[in-house]
Amino acid sequence: MAQGSRSGICPNGQCLRYRTTNRQGYREYASTPGQCAGCPMKGQCTQSANGVKVVIR
């Protein structure tokens, strides 16, 4: 993820869009459920009920 970037990349190469900055000042980037639905890495990447990958940087 590039410094100051408004997006990130998941382990499968999909774009994670900027979602918010949390109270600690870290930026949160998230996928959409559709991006993760058929992903072969989903089980290794996220176990969330809604099927979304979130990265905090």
PASEBA-1860 file (N, C-alpha, C; in nm, 3 decimals):
! residues 57
1> MAQGSRSG> 0.085/-0.117/0.000/0.000/0.000/0.000/0.090/0.124/0.000 ~ 0.068/0.213/-0.091/0.148/0.334/-0.101/0.115/0.430/0.013 ~ 0.214/0.497/0.064/0.193/0.594/0.171/0.097/0.702/0.124 ~ -0.008/0.728/0.200/-0.107/0.829/0.165/-0.208/0.782/0.063 ~ -0.202/0.658/0.025/-0.293/0.603/-0.076/-0.435/0.592/-0.023 ~ -0.533/0.602/-0.114/-0.673/0.589/-0.077/-0.725/0.449/-0.108 ~ -0.635/0.356/-0.138/-0.675/0.218/-0.163/-0.560/0.126/-0.125 ~ -0.590/-0.002/-0.114/-0.491/-0.103/-0.082/-0.514/-0.225/-0.169
9> ICPNGQCL> -0.433/-0.326/-0.150/-0.444/-0.448/-0.229/-0.452/-0.566/-0.133 ~ -0.548/-0.655/-0.157/-0.562/-0.775/-0.075/-0.460/-0.879/-0.121 ~ -0.443/-0.989/-0.046/-0.347/-1.094/-0.086/-0.376/-1.157/-0.223 ~ -0.500/-1.145/-0.272/-0.534/-1.201/-0.404/-0.527/-1.095/-0.514 ~ -0.479/-0.975/-0.481/-0.461/-0.870/-0.581/-0.582/-0.781/-0.605 ~ -0.688/-0.794/-0.525/-0.807/-0.711/-0.540/-0.788/-0.577/-0.468 ~ -0.851/-0.475/-0.520/-0.842/-0.341/-0.462/-0.928/-0.330/-0.337 ~ -0.869/-0.279/-0.229/-0.942/-0.250/-0.106/-0.961/-0.099/-0.099
17> RYRTTNRQ> -1.083/-0.053/-0.089/-1.112/0.091/-0.089/-1.103/0.147/0.052 ~ -1.060/0.272/0.061/-1.055/0.342/0.189/-1.196/0.349/0.246 ~ -1.210/0.317/0.375/-1.341/0.320/0.439/-1.350/0.433/0.542 ~ -1.254/0.440/0.633/-1.259/0.542/0.737/-1.124/0.550/0.807 ~ -1.107/0.650/0.891/-0.993/0.658/0.981/-1.048/0.632/1.121 ~ -0.989/0.536/1.191/-1.042/0.501/1.323/-0.996/0.600/1.430 ~ -1.039/0.580/1.551/-1.009/0.674/1.660/-0.861/0.681/1.694 ~ -0.788/0.577/1.661/-0.644/0.577/1.687/-0.565/0.644/1.573
25> GYREYAST> -0.635/0.688/1.469/-0.571/0.756/1.358/-0.527/0.665/1.244 ~ -0.560/0.537/1.253/-0.525/0.443/1.147/-0.634/0.441/1.041 ~ -0.593/0.424/0.916/-0.689/0.415/0.805/-0.735/0.272/0.789 ~ -0.864/0.256/0.762/-0.921/0.124/0.738/-0.957/0.112/0.591 ~ -0.913/0.002/0.531/-0.942/-0.029/0.391/-1.022/-0.158/0.390 ~ -1.125/-0.167/0.306/-1.211/-0.285/0.306/-1.249/-0.326/0.165 ~ -1.273/-0.456/0.151/-1.324/-0.511/0.025/-1.476/-0.505/0.029 ~ -1.537/-0.546/-0.080/-1.683/-0.562/-0.082/-1.711/-0.712/-0.072
33> PGQCAGCP> -1.829/-0.751/-0.023/-1.860/-0.894/-0.015/-1.850/-0.964/-0.151 ~ -1.883/-0.894/-0.258/-1.874/-0.952/-0.391/-1.732/-0.985/-0.433 ~ -1.636/-0.905/-0.390/-1.497/-0.931/-0.423/-1.449/-1.061/-0.359 ~ -1.493/-1.089/-0.239/-1.445/-1.204/-0.164/-1.528/-1.330/-0.187 ~ -1.647/-1.317/-0.244/-1.740/-1.430/-0.256/-1.679/-1.553/-0.322 ~ -1.613/-1.538/-0.434/-1.557/-1.653/-0.504/-1.407/-1.664/-0.494 ~ -1.348/-1.592/-0.404/-1.202/-1.588/-0.393/-1.146/-1.719/-0.337 ~ -1.042/-1.774/-0.402/-0.982/-1.898/-0.352/-0.906/-1.879/-0.221
41> MKGQCTQS> -0.872/-1.755/-0.186/-0.797/-1.727/-0.063/-0.886/-1.683/0.052 ~ -1.016/-1.680/0.032/-1.108/-1.626/0.133/-1.089/-1.690/0.270 ~ -1.075/-1.820/0.277/-1.058/-1.890/0.405/-0.931/-1.852/0.478 ~ -0.826/-1.814/0.405/-0.700/-1.773/0.464/-0.699/-1.624/0.498 ~ -0.781/-1.549/0.427/-0.778/-1.404/0.434/-0.875/-1.347/0.538 ~ -0.999/-1.397/0.540/-1.099/-1.345/0.633/-1.193/-1.456/0.678 ~ -1.241/-1.443/0.800/-1.340/-1.536/0.852/-1.464/-1.459/0.897 ~ -1.476/-1.335/0.849/-1.589/-1.252/0.889/-1.720/-1.308/0.834
49> ANGVKVVI> -1.826/-1.288/0.908/-1.959/-1.338/0.868/-2.009/-1.272/0.740 ~ -1.972/-1.145/0.719/-2.020/-1.075/0.600/-1.925/-1.089/0.481 ~ -1.815/-1.162/0.497/-1.724/-1.190/0.385/-1.645/-1.071/0.338 ~ -1.606/-0.983/0.429/-1.532/-0.862/0.393/-1.394/-0.867/0.456 ~ -1.293/-0.831/0.379/-1.157/-0.819/0.428/-1.132/-0.674/0.467 ~ -1.081/-0.651/0.589/-1.048/-0.517/0.636/-0.901/-0.513/0.673 ~ -0.829/-0.413/0.623/-0.689/-0.392/0.655/-0.678/-0.258/0.725 ~ -0.605/-0.255/0.836/-0.586/-0.130/0.911/-0.439/-0.095/0.906
57> R> -0.410/0.027/0.860/-0.271/0.075/0.846/-0.257/0.211/0.907
END
